[in-house]
Amino acid sequence: MAFQQHLSELFESLVVLDDASVASQWTSAIRNAFYGSHAATRGSNRFLELEAKLAQTFEGFSVVNQGEFWRFAVLVVLQLAQETAPVEETEHAGADSATAKKGKKRKKKKAQPNAPLAFMVVNALRKLTEGGHRDQQRWNCHIQGQKNDILREFCVAGLQDPELVDQKLVVEIVDLFAITDIDPQTVQGAAQCLLASKKYTALIKLLTIFSSVDWSFVSTIKAMAKCKDWSAAELLAKTFGGPDNKDLGKVLVDEAIAIQDVKRVRPAGFGGMSDTSSI
């Protein structure tokens, strides 16, 4: 409760403090709640528990002023989406004289990642938009995707440059805020990066969001099959082939035969790969 109260007090301070400053304090509070020594829960459950707390807290804020809350939420998401730079630590050389002559030795200490926290916040925000009675929440959320230039520019840059930010996260942000009018060439480039890095769940979501783009599902399935990533290829075939369209399923079977891996496929339904590759 102290964590949620702290976020509430910070949100109320928006009337007198700079938005970016308050957002920065929010991100610090979230980081501390997740990584700090006093984090209430350890192990896999702490992610879900903190996500639930955030969703509950966001619900209270958005009831008062949905438009203001969603504008502020964008700042928090964008701050968490960018990783903290490694911290340089200085170590004095030991007793060895040869090492001592080199003076001070520097090493970089890897910072705890922001990306899991950004995913958590995005998931908590998505809960506000789900359900039949959430039309106004969805509208305020999607308005940010249409009108918030900083958000839009960040997403475009993230799709263009996989080194800038985790592209899986960018896809989730694009999906949450319904940013669907991005240049097709940019989207296609991001899809190629996701395919090459085997981030298949994000890839399939990206293909779904931008369904109007002229995708080559056949070549994508062939690329997955070449790497023997059968579960991902099967999911793509099911997602975009549809129950009445077995063409993609046939491609999948043909590829398995071509590389003599027929045991991976059950042709009758083209689904049922025994391979459990991560997607």
Secondary structure per residue as TSV (DSSP state, phi and psi in degrees):
chain	resnum	aa	ss	phi	psi
A	1	M	-	360.0	-33.7
A	2	A	H	-61.9	-38.3
A	3	F	H	-62.8	-47.6
A	4	Q	H	-66.3	-38.1
A	5	Q	H	-63.9	-39.2
A	6	H	H	-63.2	-44.7
A	7	L	H	-62.2	-39.2
A	8	S	H	-63.4	-44.4
A	9	E	H	-64.3	-39.3
A	10	L	H	-64.8	-42.0
A	11	F	H	-63.0	-39.4
A	12	E	H	-66.2	-24.8
A	13	S	G	-76.0	-2.1
A	14	L	G	-60.7	-22.9
A	15	V	G	-69.1	-20.9
A	16	V	T	-123.4	-16.5
A	17	L	S	-111.9	159.7
A	18	D	-	-65.3	137.0
A	19	D	H	-57.5	-45.3
A	20	A	H	-63.5	-36.0
A	21	S	H	-65.7	-43.8
A	22	V	H	-66.1	-40.1
A	23	A	H	-61.3	-39.2
A	24	S	H	-63.7	-40.0
A	25	Q	H	-67.5	-34.8
A	26	W	H	-62.4	-48.1
A	27	T	H	-61.7	-37.2
A	28	S	H	-64.7	-41.2
A	29	A	H	-65.2	-39.8
A	30	I	H	-67.7	-42.4
A	31	R	H	-60.5	-43.7
A	32	N	H	-66.5	-38.2
A	33	A	H	-66.1	-29.3
A	34	F	H	-92.4	-43.0
A	35	Y	H	-102.7	-18.2
A	36	G	S	-64.1	161.6
A	37	S	T	-66.1	-20.4
A	38	H	T	-101.5	13.9
A	39	A	-	-55.7	131.5
A	40	A	S	-67.9	-33.4
A	41	T	-	-124.6	140.2
A	42	R	-	-111.8	159.4
A	43	G	S	87.9	-167.1
A	44	S	T	-66.8	-25.8
A	45	N	H	-71.3	-21.6
A	46	R	H	-65.1	-31.9
A	47	F	H	-61.9	-50.7
A	48	L	H	-67.6	-37.1
A	49	E	H	-68.0	-42.0
A	50	L	H	-70.0	-36.4
A	51	E	H	-60.6	-42.1
A	52	A	H	-64.4	-40.5
A	53	K	H	-63.4	-41.8
A	54	L	H	-64.4	-44.0
A	55	A	H	-60.6	-41.6
A	56	Q	H	-64.9	-41.9
A	57	T	H	-66.5	-44.4
A	58	F	H	-60.9	-37.2
A	59	E	H	-59.1	-43.9
A	60	G	H	-65.0	-41.6
A	61	F	H	-65.6	-44.2
A	62	S	H	-70.6	-22.2
A	63	V	H	-65.3	-37.2
A	64	V	H	-72.6	-50.5
A	65	N	-	-151.2	90.8
A	66	Q	H	-63.1	-43.6
A	67	G	H	-60.4	-46.3
A	68	E	H	-65.2	-41.0
A	69	F	H	-63.0	-46.9
A	70	W	H	-66.5	-34.2
A	71	R	H	-64.5	-41.6
A	72	F	H	-69.4	-38.1
A	73	A	H	-59.7	-35.6
A	74	V	H	-59.6	-43.2
A	75	L	H	-61.2	-41.8
A	76	V	H	-65.4	-45.8
A	77	V	H	-60.4	-44.8
A	78	L	H	-68.1	-34.8
A	79	Q	H	-67.7	-40.9
A	80	L	H	-73.6	-23.5
A	81	A	H	-71.9	-16.4
A	82	Q	S	-104.2	125.4
A	83	E	-	-72.7	148.2
A	84	T	-	-73.6	135.3
A	85	A	-	-66.6	147.3
A	86	P	-	-57.4	144.2
A	87	V	E	-94.4	130.5
A	88	E	E	-84.0	127.5
A	89	E	E	-114.0	143.4
A	90	T	E	-104.3	129.4
A	91	E	E	-119.1	130.9
A	92	H	E	-74.6	143.8
A	93	A	-	-66.6	157.1
A	94	G	-	-81.7	-155.6
A	95	A	S	-73.6	-20.0
A	96	D	-	-60.0	123.5
A	97	S	H	-66.2	-36.0
A	98	A	H	-65.0	-40.2
A	99	T	H	-70.8	-36.5
A	100	A	H	-61.3	-33.5
A	101	K	T	-65.2	-23.0
A	102	K	T	-78.5	-3.9
A	103	G	-	78.2	-120.6
A	104	K	E	-103.1	142.0
A	105	K	E	-107.0	132.5
A	106	R	E	-109.9	143.3
A	107	K	E	-139.4	154.6
A	108	K	E	-101.0	130.4
A	109	K	E	-96.9	120.0
A	110	K	-	-67.6	129.7
A	111	A	-	-78.0	153.6
A	112	Q	-	-68.1	133.4
A	113	P	-	-68.5	145.6
A	114	N	S	-85.2	-27.1
A	115	A	H	-51.5	-46.2
A	116	P	H	-59.7	-34.0
A	117	L	H	-71.6	-37.9
A	118	A	H	-63.8	-44.2
A	119	F	H	-58.7	-41.4
A	120	M	H	-63.4	-44.4
A	121	V	H	-65.3	-43.1
A	122	V	H	-60.5	-42.8
A	123	N	H	-62.9	-40.8
A	124	A	H	-66.2	-40.0
A	125	L	H	-65.7	-37.9
A	126	R	H	-61.8	-33.4
A	127	K	H	-60.7	-28.1
A	128	L	H	-70.8	-20.2
A	129	T	H	-103.1	-4.3
A	130	E	-	-92.1	142.1
A	131	G	S	109.1	157.6
A	132	G	T	-70.0	-19.1
A	133	H	T	-99.3	18.6
A	134	R	-	-110.4	23.2
A	135	D	H	-57.7	-43.5
A	136	Q	H	-67.8	-38.1
A	137	Q	H	-62.8	-46.4
A	138	R	H	-60.9	-40.2
A	139	W	H	-62.6	-47.4
A	140	N	H	-64.6	-36.6
A	141	C	H	-64.8	-49.0
A	142	H	H	-70.2	-26.8
A	143	I	H	-60.1	-38.3
A	144	Q	H	-62.3	-39.9
A	145	G	H	-65.7	-27.0
A	146	Q	H	-88.5	-36.4
A	147	K	H	-112.0	-19.7
A	148	N	-	-83.7	100.7
A	149	D	H	-63.8	-36.6
A	150	I	H	-63.5	-43.7
A	151	L	H	-62.6	-46.6
A	152	R	H	-64.5	-43.6
A	153	E	H	-64.3	-37.9
A	154	F	H	-63.2	-44.7
A	155	C	H	-65.6	-41.8
A	156	V	H	-62.3	-46.2
A	157	A	H	-62.0	-39.8
A	158	G	H	-66.6	-34.9
A	159	L	H	-72.6	-30.3
A	160	Q	H	-78.9	-32.0
A	161	D	-	-128.1	103.0
A	162	P	T	-67.3	-13.7
A	163	E	T	-84.1	-17.1
A	164	L	T	-74.0	-42.3
A	165	V	S	-158.4	156.0
A	166	D	-	-59.7	116.2
A	167	Q	H	-68.3	-24.9
A	168	K	H	-60.6	-40.3
A	169	L	H	-67.8	-41.0
A	170	V	H	-59.2	-42.3
A	171	V	H	-60.9	-41.2
A	172	E	H	-65.1	-38.7
A	173	I	H	-67.6	-44.4
A	174	V	H	-58.9	-41.6
A	175	D	H	-67.0	-45.9
A	176	L	H	-59.3	-48.0
A	177	F	T	-91.9	6.0
A	178	A	T	53.6	50.7
A	179	I	-	-91.3	91.9
A	180	T	-	-111.8	6.8
A	181	D	-	-110.2	35.5
A	182	I	S	-83.0	146.8
A	183	D	-	-52.4	128.5
A	184	P	H	-56.0	-35.0
A	185	Q	H	-63.5	-39.2
A	186	T	H	-64.2	-44.1
A	187	V	H	-64.9	-42.2
A	188	Q	H	-64.6	-38.2
A	189	G	H	-62.9	-41.7
A	190	A	H	-64.4	-38.7
A	191	A	H	-61.8	-40.1
A	192	Q	H	-64.0	-39.7
A	193	C	H	-64.8	-43.1
A	194	L	H	-65.5	-37.6
A	195	L	H	-66.5	-45.1
A	196	A	H	-64.0	-34.4
A	197	S	T	-91.8	4.0
A	198	K	T	61.2	35.0
A	199	K	-	-93.1	71.8
A	200	Y	H	-72.6	-36.8
A	201	T	H	-61.7	-44.8
A	202	A	H	-65.4	-38.1
A	203	L	H	-61.1	-48.8
A	204	I	H	-64.9	-36.4
A	205	K	H	-65.4	-41.1
A	206	L	H	-61.8	-44.1
A	207	L	H	-61.7	-34.7
A	208	T	H	-71.8	-43.6
A	209	I	H	-61.2	-44.8
A	210	F	T	-103.7	58.6
A	211	S	T	-67.4	-18.7
A	212	S	T	-78.9	-13.4
A	213	V	S	-72.3	145.8
A	214	D	-	-79.9	87.1
A	215	W	-	-86.5	147.5
A	216	S	-	-101.2	86.5
A	217	F	H	-65.0	-33.2
A	218	V	H	-62.2	-48.1
A	219	S	H	-66.7	-32.2
A	220	T	H	-66.8	-44.5
A	221	I	H	-62.3	-40.6
A	222	K	H	-63.3	-39.3
A	223	A	H	-64.8	-41.2
A	224	M	H	-65.5	-42.3
A	225	A	H	-65.1	-37.3
A	226	K	H	-59.0	-34.8
A	227	C	T	-88.5	2.2
A	228	K	T	60.2	33.5
A	229	D	-	-91.8	71.1
A	230	W	H	-67.6	-39.4
A	231	S	H	-63.4	-37.6
A	232	A	H	-68.8	-43.0
A	233	A	H	-63.2	-39.6
A	234	E	H	-63.7	-44.4
A	235	L	H	-62.1	-41.9
A	236	L	H	-63.7	-43.0
A	237	A	H	-62.4	-40.7
A	238	K	H	-68.7	-40.2
A	239	T	H	-67.2	-43.2
A	240	F	H	-108.3	-8.9
A	241	G	H	-83.2	-36.6
A	242	G	-	77.9	160.5
A	243	P	T	-65.0	-26.3
A	244	D	T	-102.0	3.3
A	245	N	-	-122.8	104.5
A	246	K	-	-97.1	6.7
A	247	D	H	-59.6	-46.3
A	248	L	H	-67.8	-34.6
A	249	G	H	-63.8	-38.0
A	250	K	H	-65.7	-40.0
A	251	V	H	-59.1	-42.7
A	252	L	H	-62.2	-44.8
A	253	V	H	-65.1	-43.7
A	254	D	H	-60.2	-39.5
A	255	E	H	-67.0	-39.0
A	256	A	H	-63.5	-40.5
A	257	I	H	-65.8	-41.8
A	258	A	H	-61.6	-34.2
A	259	I	T	-104.1	15.8
A	260	Q	T	56.3	48.2
A	261	D	-	-127.7	42.1
A	262	V	G	-59.9	-31.0
A	263	K	G	-61.5	-15.9
A	264	R	G	-78.8	-15.6
A	265	V	-	-121.9	143.1
A	266	R	-	-111.0	98.2
A	267	P	T	-56.0	-30.5
A	268	A	T	-56.9	-36.8
A	269	G	T	-122.6	1.1
A	270	F	S	49.8	10.3
A	271	G	-	-123.2	154.1
A	272	G	-	120.3	31.6
A	273	M	-	-61.9	136.5
A	274	S	S	-81.0	-15.1
A	275	D	-	-73.1	141.0
A	276	T	-	-119.4	43.3
A	277	S	-	-59.6	145.3
A	278	S	-	-68.8	135.8
A	279	I	-	-124.5	360.0
